[in-house]
Amino acid sequence: MAQDIMEQLDDMKKDALKEIGNIGAGNAATAFAQFLETKVDMTVPSVEILPISEVPEITGNIEEPVVGVLLQVMGEAPASILFILLEDSVERLVGMMADKEVDFSDLDDIDLSALKEIGNIISGSYLNALNKLTNFNLIQSVPECAVDMAGAILSTSMIPLSKTSDHTLLIKTQFIEGSQAIEGFFFLIPHTGSLEKILEALGFDLE
C-alpha cells in the first residue's frame, strides 16, 4: 500500500473519517461540559485531510503564540495527536476552569496542568469514537504541553511525525460556553500503515 494513501481516498472513505471527527467532537463537547460543570455547545466541526507540509500555516499566523498538547496513540493503529489552542482560547478556557483572570504571557504550572487535562479529555473523546467504530482498543499516552509560536510548535512537533505519515486529519471546531468561544485545532496523524487498518476496520476493501 502506498504511503500517500490519503491522496488516494475517495469521497466515501473521506466521509467515514470525517464522521469519526463529528462523533468525537460531540463526545468532546459532552466531556467538556461535565468537566467544567456547565452547559457547552459546539459548532459543527470542520474536518479536513491535508498534507503535513501545510500544517504550520493552519492557525493563520506562524508567529502567533499558542499552546500545543501532544499525545501518542498506542494499540492496533498507532498515531500521534496534536491539539492546538490559540491565545484567546487559552485565556478563556483556563479562566473558566480556575474562575480567574488569566494572562497568556504568565501561565503557571497549574494552568498548564489544566490545559494538559483538557487535551487529555478531548483526545480521549476522539479515541472513544474511533474505538467504537473500529472495535480497536487504542489508548493515549500522558500528554506533553508546550507554549510557543505556532510555527515553532507545529514545526518541531511535525518533524518527527512527518517520518511516519505524509498527511493528517484536522478537526477544527468551536466550543461555546455562554458568550465565550473556545477554538481548537485537533490533528490526528496516523503512523505508517495505521490508516489502512482503520479503513479496513470500517469495512473498506483496500485491495
C-alpha positions in Angstrom: 0.0 0.0 0.0 1.4 3.4 -1.0 2.4 5.6 1.9 0.4 8.5 0.4 -2.9 6.6 0.8 -4.7 9.8 2.0 -4.2 11.2 -1.5 -6.0 8.2 -2.9 -9.0 8.3 -0.7 -12.4 8.5 -2.4 -15.2 10.6 -1.0 -16.8 7.7 0.8 -13.6 6.9 2.7 -13.1 10.6 3.5 -16.7 10.8 4.7 -16.1 7.9 7.0 -13.0 9.5 8.5 -14.9 12.8 8.8 -17.8 11.0 10.7 -15.2 9.9 13.3 -14.4 13.6 13.7 -18.0 14.6 14.0 -18.8 11.9 16.6 -15.6 12.7 18.5 -16.4 16.4 18.6 -19.8 15.6 20.1 -18.2 13.4 22.7 -15.7 16.1 23.5 -18.5 18.7 24.0 -20.2 16.4 26.4 -17.0 15.6 28.3 -16.1 19.3 28.3 -19.4 20.2 29.9 -19.0 17.6 32.6 -15.5 18.7 33.3 -16.5 22.4 33.5 -19.8 21.6 35.2 -21.6 23.9 32.8 -23.5 23.7 29.5 -21.3 23.6 26.5 -22.5 23.9 22.9 -20.4 23.0 19.9 -20.3 24.3 16.3 -20.4 21.8 13.5 -16.7 20.8 13.1 -14.7 21.4 10.0 -12.9 18.1 9.2 -10.1 18.1 6.5 -7.4 15.8 5.3 -4.3 17.7 4.4 -0.5 17.3 3.9 1.6 17.7 6.9 3.6 20.3 5.0 0.6 22.6 5.0 0.0 22.4 8.8 2.2 25.3 10.0 0.0 27.7 8.1 -3.3 26.4 9.6 -3.5 28.8 12.5 -3.3 31.8 10.2 -0.1 33.2 11.6 3.0 31.1 12.3 4.2 33.8 14.8 1.1 33.7 16.8 1.6 32.4 20.4 -0.3 29.1 21.1 -0.4 26.2 23.5 0.2 22.7 22.0 -0.7 19.4 23.7 1.0 16.4 22.1 0.0 12.7 22.8 0.9 9.4 21.4 -1.7 6.8 20.5 -0.9 3.1 21.1 -2.7 0.0 20.0 -3.8 -1.6 16.8 -3.4 1.7 14.8 -0.6 3.8 16.3 -0.8 7.6 15.7 0.0 10.9 17.2 -2.4 13.6 18.4 -1.6 17.3 18.5 -4.1 19.7 20.0 -3.5 23.5 19.4 -5.2 26.3 21.3 -4.9 30.0 20.3 -4.0 32.7 22.9 -7.6 34.0 23.4 -9.0 30.5 23.8 -6.3 29.5 26.3 -7.2 32.6 28.5 -10.9 31.9 28.2 -10.6 28.2 28.9 -8.2 28.4 31.9 -10.2 31.4 33.2 -13.4 29.2 33.1 -11.7 26.3 34.8 -10.0 28.4 37.5 -12.6 31.2 37.8 -9.9 33.9 37.5 -8.4 36.3 35.0 -5.7 34.7 33.0 -2.8 36.3 31.2 -1.4 34.1 28.4 2.1 35.5 29.0 2.0 34.5 32.6 0.7 30.9 32.6 1.8 28.9 35.6 2.3 25.2 36.2 -1.3 24.8 37.4 -2.6 26.5 34.3 -0.5 24.2 32.0 -1.6 21.1 34.0 -5.3 22.2 33.4 -4.6 22.5 29.7 -3.0 19.1 29.6 -6.1 17.7 31.2 -8.3 19.3 28.6 -6.1 17.9 25.9 -6.4 14.5 27.6 -10.2 14.8 27.7 -10.6 15.9 24.1 -8.2 13.3 22.8 -10.0 10.6 24.7 -13.3 11.7 23.3 -12.0 11.2 19.7 -10.3 7.9 20.5 -13.5 6.6 22.1 -15.4 7.4 18.8 -12.7 5.7 16.8 -12.6 2.6 19.1 -16.4 2.2 18.9 -16.4 2.4 15.1 -13.5 0.1 14.6 -13.6 -2.2 17.7 -10.0 -1.2 18.4 -8.6 -0.6 21.8 -6.5 2.5 21.2 -5.1 4.2 24.3 -3.3 7.5 24.7 0.0 8.5 26.4 0.4 11.1 29.1 0.2 14.5 27.4 3.1 16.9 26.9 2.5 20.6 26.8 4.4 23.5 25.2 3.9 27.2 24.9 5.5 28.9 21.8 4.8 30.4 18.5 2.5 28.4 16.3 5.2 27.8 13.6 7.7 26.6 16.2 5.3 24.2 17.9 3.9 22.8 14.7 7.3 22.5 13.0 9.0 20.8 16.0 6.1 18.5 16.6 5.6 17.7 13.0 9.2 17.0 12.1 9.2 13.6 13.9 5.6 13.0 12.8 6.5 13.5 9.1 8.7 10.4 9.2 5.6 8.3 10.0 2.9 9.9 7.8 2.6 12.4 5.0 -0.9 13.6 5.9 -3.1 14.5 8.9 -6.7 14.6 9.8 -7.6 18.1 11.0 -10.7 18.6 13.1 -11.4 22.3 13.7 -14.3 23.3 16.0 -15.5 25.8 18.5 -16.9 25.0 21.9 -19.3 27.7 23.2 -19.9 28.3 26.9 -22.3 31.2 27.4 -20.8 34.1 25.4 -17.3 32.5 25.5 -16.0 30.7 22.4 -13.0 28.4 22.6 -11.5 27.4 19.2 -9.1 24.5 18.9 -7.2 22.6 16.2 -7.1 18.9 16.6 -4.7 16.9 14.5 -4.8 13.1 14.2 -1.7 11.9 12.4 -1.8 8.1 11.7 1.6 6.3 11.6 2.6 4.3 8.6 0.0 1.5 8.0 -2.4 2.7 10.6 -4.8 4.5 8.2 -5.2 1.3 6.2 -6.0 -0.6 9.4 -8.6 2.0 10.4 -10.3 1.9 6.9 -10.3 -1.9 6.8 -11.9 -1.9 10.3 -14.5 0.5 9.0 -15.4 -2.1 6.3 -13.5 -0.8 3.3 -11.7 -3.3 0.9 -8.3 -1.8 0.1 -7.2 -4.5 -2.3 
